[in-house]
Amino acid sequence: MKRVVFIAFTFMIINQSFAQQLPLQSQYMVNKFYLNPAFAGMQEGLPIHLGVRRQWFGIKEAPVTQYVSTNTAIADGFGIGMNIYNEATGPTRRTGVSLGAAYQLPLGGFGVVERRLSFGLNFMLNQHALDKTKLETYLPDDPTIQAAYSNQLLPDASFGVVYDHEEKFFGSISIVNLLQTRSDILNIPNEVRNNFVRNYYLMAGGIIPAGDDVQIRPSVLVRSIETLTTQVDVNVRAIYQDTYWFGLSYRLQDAIVAMAGINFENFGFGYSYDYTTSLVGTFSSGSHELRITYRMPSIIDGNKASKSLGF
């Protein structure tokens, strides 16, 4: 009985995470391209982010995510990027790859790019897999499970716009699931179309100098899913000499996040811990996320690679 209840709970989680399309991250402010393709090429160098996230530690078969993300400028005003991710939850697995490109329009004058408007487009291909051997049902050889797909490939796309005032402020909006492709891994014939709904990400942040060596970087993220829900993150990070940083984040009605990191030459390390405040926290000791970044010089940077690993 417990196994069946857990599977039902797992599918509820999966349906919600499918709607989000991209697996959850707590350190997205270091790699904003992950949420908006218009950020491609807006940082110096070619950062390669590798991360792993263990959601709801203590709950058996809770989501575990691995990801690789990178983006770089390939010419003045043009950037490209790629995200690869894998998320396993109970009997289900989701693997995806996205390829994006962005064009930055300078708004500053006299050859100095102080303000710019960027437009980005991303194409995604996601594989949804179901391991039927992990399912236990009341009916042996339940026809619903037997008829379900083991694998399903679904394409989609995202679009984003970013306004960036260098070293002061940025604001962005991105839309995921533009194509709203249909997902029905259970392969049940009915008249109801089980489509992915569009997701909207609104993000803004800035830099507040606090002396010669310290910067305060507040930011906010609003996630909105059509016909479903809206979630708000409020974040603040303090960065000392572009080397050490720590931050706090509050995800409304979900979690309080503590994070810290260090940048050393072209390497960056970050760790975050989510203390779950929702009902799931009753059964979980929180979520853990570890990120490692290596920054190489991009084509147009020559041998220059920035030590600043986040806006």
N, C-alpha and C positions, 0 to 999 in steps of 0.2 A: 504493500500500500504506500509506504513512504517513497519507494522508488517511482511509482506512478505519479504521485504528487510532485516529486522533484522534477520529473520530466515535463509535466504541465507547466510548472514554474519556469523551467528552462526555456520552453517555447515562448512563453510570455516575454521573457527577457530578449530572446532572439528577435521576436517581431518588433520590439522597440528599437533594438540596435540596427536592424535592417532599415528601419525608417531613417535613422541617422545617417546611414550609408558609410560614413567614415568612423572607424573605431575611436573611442574616447581617448583624449590625451589631457594631461594636466599642465604640461610644459609647452603648449602650443604657442605661447608668446615668444619663445625662442625660435620657433620655426613656423611663422605665420603662413608660409606657402602651403602648408598642410591643409589649411582651411580655405585658402583663397588663391587661385592660380595667378591673379594679377600681381602677387608679390614676387613672382619669378624674376630673378636677376636684380632685385632691388638692394641686396646686400653685396658687399665686396667679397671677392673670392668665390670658391665653389665648396660650400659646406656639405658634408655628408653626415646625416644624422642617423644613428642606429639606436633603437630603443626597444624596451620590453616593458610591458605593463601587466601586473597581476591584479585583477579586479576582485574585490570582496574576499580577501584572504581568510581562509577558514571554512568557506563554503565549497564543498566538493564539486569539481567540474565547473566552477565559475569562470567567466571569460578571462582568457590569457591572450595578449596581443603582442606580436612582434612587428616592427616596421623599419623601413629604410626610406629616407627622404632626402632629396638633393635638388638644388636649383642653382642656376648661374646665368650671368649675362654672356651673350655670345657676340654682341655688337652694341654700339651705343643705342640705347633705347629698346633693345630686344633681349628677352630672357626666356629660358626654357627650364623645365623641371620635371621630376618624376617622383611618384610615391608608390611604394610596394608595401603591402601589409597582409598579415595573416591573423585571424582571430578564431580561436576555438572555444566553444561553449558546449559542454555536455556532448550530445551526439551530433552536433552541427559544427561546421567549419566554414568560414568565409575568407577567401583569398582574393585580393584585388591589386590591380596595377593601374595607375593613371599617368598620362603624359600631358603636360601643359605648356603653354607658351603665353608670353605677355608682351605688350608694347607700351612703353612709357613715353608720354608726351610731356616735354619740359614746359613748365609755366613760368620759370624764372627768366631773367634777361641777362644780356652781356656775357653769354657763354657759361654762366654759373648756374648749375641746377640746384636751386633752393626749394622749388616747389615742382611737383610733377603729378600727373594724372595717369594711372596705369590701367590697362584693360587686359584681362586674361581669360583664356578658354582652356578647358581641361576635358580630355576624353578618357573614360574609365571602362574597364572590363572586370567584372566581378564573377567569381565562381562560388556558388553556394553548394555545399556538400552535406549529405546526411548519412551517418553511419547507422544503418538499421539494426545492426547487431547490439547496439547499446540501448535499444528501446525494449521496454517490457510493457505489455498491454494486458488488459483483462481477457481479451479474446485471443487464443493462439492463432498465429498467422492472420492477424487483423488485416482485412483487405485494403483499408485505408493506408496502412504502413507499407504493405507489399506493393501497392501501386505507386508509391511516392518515388520521385526522382532520386537517384543517388548523387547526381551532379547536375548543375544547371548554370549555364553561362549567360550573363546579362550585361549588355552594354549600357552606358549612360554618359552624361556630360555635365559639366558645371561651368559657370561663368562668374567673373568677379570684376569689381572696380575698386581701385585704391586711390585716395588722395593723400599725398605725402608732403609734408612741410619738413624738410630735412632738419634733424636735431631738435624738432619742436613738437610736432603733432602728426598723427595719421588717423585716417578714418577709412573704413572699408565695408563693402557689402558683397556677399557671394551667394549664389543660388546653386544648390546641388540637386541632382535628379531632374535635370531639365527635360529629359525624354520620358520620364515616368514609366519606365518599362514594367511589364507585368511579372510578378513573382508568384509562383504557385508550386512550391517544391512537393506538396502533398498530391498534386495532380488530380484534384477533385473536380469533376465536371459540374459546373454550375454557372449561373448567369452573373455572378458577382465578380467584378474585375479586381484582383488583388494587386494593385499597382503600387510601386514606390511613390510616395508623395514628395513634393518639393520641400527642401530644407533651406532656410535662410539664415545666414550668419552675418550679424552686424558686429563690427569690432572697431574700437577706437582706443587711442592711448597717446601718451606724450612723455616728455622728459622734463624733469624739474631739477635744475642744478642745486646741490646742497653743499657748496664749498668746492674747492679745487679738485678733490679726489672722489667725491660721492655724487651719484645721480639717483634720483628717485623716479621710477617709471611706473606710473599707474596705468591701468587699462581695464576695459570692460568688454565682455563678449555676451551677446544675446543670440541664443539659438532658438529658432522658431520653426516648428514643423506644421505644415498645413493640416488643418482640421484636428490637430492633436494637442500640442502643448508648447509652452515657451519656457526657456530656462535661461537664467542670468548668472554670469560669473563676474565677480568684482575682484581685481587683482592689484597688488602693489609689490614691486621689487626694488631693493636697494642694491646698488652696484658700487663697489669700492675699487678704484683705480682700474676699471675695466677687467678686473681679475677675479674678485670674490663677489658673490651675490647671494642674497637670500630673499625669500618672498612669502607672502600669504595670499590665499585666494579663498573666496567664499562662493560656493556654488549653491544658489538659492534652493532651500529645502532638500539638499542632497548631501553636501560635504563641506568640510573645512580642510583646506589643503596647505600644508607647510612644505616649502621647497628650498633647496640650496644648491649652489654649484660653484665651480672654479674653472677659469680659463687659463691655460698655460700654453704660451706660444700659440700654435695652431690647433691645440686640443681643447675641448670643452667637456666638462662632466656635469651632469645634473641629476638630482634625486628629488622625488616628491612623494609625500605620504598623504593620502586622503583619509581623513577621519569621517566616516559615514554618519550623517545625522538623520537619514531617512530610516524607514522601518527595516530595511535590509541590514542596517548596522546592528540590529539585535542578534543577528546570526553571523556577523562578520567582524573581523578585527581591523578592517580598513583595506585600502588599496595601495600598492607600491608601484612606482615607475622609475626606471633607470634609463638615462640617455647619455650616449657618448657621441661627440661631434669631432670630426676632423675637417679642417678647412684647408683646401688647396687653392692656389692661385687660379683665377679664371683666365680665359683666353685674352680678354681685354685688360686684365689687371697686370699682365706680365708676371713678375716675380713677387708682386705685392699680395699679401693675404692679411685680412683684418683680424685683429684679436677680439674685436667686439662681436660676440656670437648672438646678439639679439638686439632688436630695436629698443 
